[in-house]
């Protein structure tokens, strides 16, 4: 059984024009290729953060709210300023399990952070400390336990 990419390649007229570097016929080639499962190793989820800018969610360290603007800090050290507010970005993310909002000003990626339970703060990879809201503390603890 061929996947959709294999079927489209099999019906492609350009396949017949390829040089015979495999020393095999078209049928033998597709019999061999159908044995393999094509499973993507990593699915990158990108969200629109404003205008025409899309960012890979896995590369986000944290987002910081600044009135009606949001600064998005990425793991490569770059910072993107967008006119989209933090609530809209959180809404566009949906149910992403590793991005949580510890207070009204921040949205953090818990893969790049550690929770300091006694002081009720989160320590980011960048060294910045973020206070956890009293009402969101239980949710934050649950997210860090599920990592």
C-alpha positions as CSV (number, residue, x, y, z in Angstrom):
1,X,0.0,0.0,0.0
2,X,1.6,3.3,-1.1
3,X,1.2,6.5,0.8
4,X,-0.2,9.5,-1.1
5,X,3.3,10.8,-1.9
6,X,4.2,7.5,-3.4
7,X,1.0,7.3,-5.4
8,X,1.6,10.8,-6.9
9,X,5.2,9.9,-7.7
10,X,4.1,6.6,-9.3
11,X,1.7,8.5,-11.6
12,X,4.3,11.2,-12.4
13,X,5.4,11.3,-16.0
14,X,8.8,12.7,-15.0
15,X,9.6,9.4,-13.1
16,X,10.0,7.7,-16.5
17,X,12.6,10.3,-17.6
18,X,14.9,9.8,-14.6
19,X,18.2,8.1,-15.3
20,X,18.2,4.5,-14.3
21,X,20.6,4.9,-11.4
22,X,18.9,2.4,-9.2
23,X,19.2,-0.4,-11.8
24,X,15.6,-1.4,-11.2
25,X,12.3,-1.1,-12.9
26,X,9.5,1.3,-11.9
27,X,7.4,-1.6,-10.4
28,X,10.3,-3.0,-8.3
29,X,11.1,0.5,-7.1
30,X,7.6,1.1,-5.8
31,X,7.4,-2.4,-4.3
32,X,10.5,-1.6,-2.2
33,X,9.4,1.9,-1.3
34,X,5.9,0.7,-0.2
35,X,7.6,-1.4,2.6
36,X,8.6,1.8,4.4
37,X,6.3,3.8,6.6
38,X,6.5,7.6,6.1
39,X,6.0,9.0,9.5
40,X,7.1,12.6,10.2
41,X,9.6,12.7,13.0
42,X,8.7,16.2,14.2
43,X,5.6,18.2,13.5
44,X,6.3,21.9,13.7
45,X,3.3,24.0,14.8
46,X,3.4,27.6,13.7
47,X,1.1,30.3,14.8
48,X,0.4,33.7,13.4
49,X,1.5,36.4,15.8
50,X,0.5,39.4,13.8
51,X,0.6,40.8,10.2
52,X,2.4,38.1,8.2
53,X,4.7,36.8,10.9
54,X,4.5,33.1,11.9
55,X,6.6,31.6,14.6
56,X,7.3,27.9,15.4
57,X,5.8,27.3,18.8
58,X,8.6,25.0,19.9
59,X,11.1,27.8,19.5
60,X,9.3,30.2,21.9
61,X,10.9,30.7,25.3
62,X,8.3,33.1,26.6
63,X,6.1,36.0,25.7
64,X,6.0,39.3,27.7
65,X,3.0,41.6,27.6
66,X,3.6,45.3,27.2
67,X,0.2,47.0,27.1
68,X,-1.3,46.3,23.6
69,X,2.0,44.8,22.4
70,X,3.8,41.5,23.0
71,X,7.5,40.7,22.9
72,X,8.1,37.1,21.9
73,X,11.5,35.8,23.0
74,X,12.8,32.9,20.9
75,X,15.4,30.2,21.9
76,X,17.9,31.5,19.3
77,X,18.1,34.8,21.2
78,X,16.0,36.9,18.9
79,X,13.0,39.0,20.1
80,X,9.9,39.7,18.0
81,X,7.7,42.7,18.8
82,X,4.1,42.3,17.7
83,X,1.0,44.4,18.0
84,X,-1.0,41.3,19.0
85,X,-1.9,41.2,22.7
86,X,-0.9,38.3,24.9
87,X,-4.5,37.0,25.2
88,X,-4.9,36.7,21.4
89,X,-1.6,34.8,21.2
90,X,-2.7,32.4,24.0
91,X,-6.0,32.0,22.2
92,X,-4.3,31.0,18.9
93,X,-2.1,28.5,20.7
94,X,-5.1,26.5,21.8
95,X,-4.4,23.6,24.1
96,X,-0.6,23.5,23.8
97,X,0.4,21.6,26.9
98,X,3.9,23.1,27.4
99,X,2.9,26.8,27.1
100,X,1.3,28.2,30.3
101,X,0.4,31.6,31.6
102,X,1.6,32.0,35.1
103,X,0.3,35.6,35.5
104,X,-1.2,38.4,33.4
105,X,2.1,39.5,31.9
106,X,3.8,36.3,30.8
107,X,3.2,33.2,28.7
108,X,6.1,30.7,29.2
109,X,7.4,27.5,27.6
110,X,7.9,25.2,30.6
111,X,10.5,23.2,28.7
112,X,12.8,26.1,29.1
113,X,11.9,26.9,32.8
114,X,12.0,25.4,36.3
115,X,9.6,26.0,39.1
116,X,10.9,27.2,42.4
117,X,8.2,26.0,44.7
118,X,9.1,27.7,48.0
119,X,9.2,31.2,46.5
120,X,6.4,30.6,44.0
121,X,8.5,31.8,41.1
122,X,9.6,30.4,37.8
123,X,13.2,30.6,36.7
124,X,13.6,30.9,33.0
125,X,16.6,29.7,31.0
126,X,17.5,33.4,30.4
127,X,17.9,33.9,34.2
128,X,14.7,35.9,34.5
129,X,12.4,35.2,37.5
130,X,8.7,35.3,37.0
131,X,6.2,35.4,39.9
132,X,3.3,32.9,39.7
133,X,-0.2,34.3,40.3
134,X,-1.8,33.0,43.5
135,X,-4.8,31.6,41.6
136,X,-2.8,29.9,38.9
137,X,-0.2,28.2,41.2
138,X,-2.0,24.8,41.2
139,X,-2.2,24.8,37.4
140,X,1.5,25.7,37.1
141,X,2.5,22.9,39.5
142,X,0.4,20.4,37.5
143,X,2.1,21.4,34.3
144,X,5.6,21.1,35.7
145,X,4.8,17.7,37.2
146,X,3.6,16.4,33.7
147,X,6.8,17.3,31.9
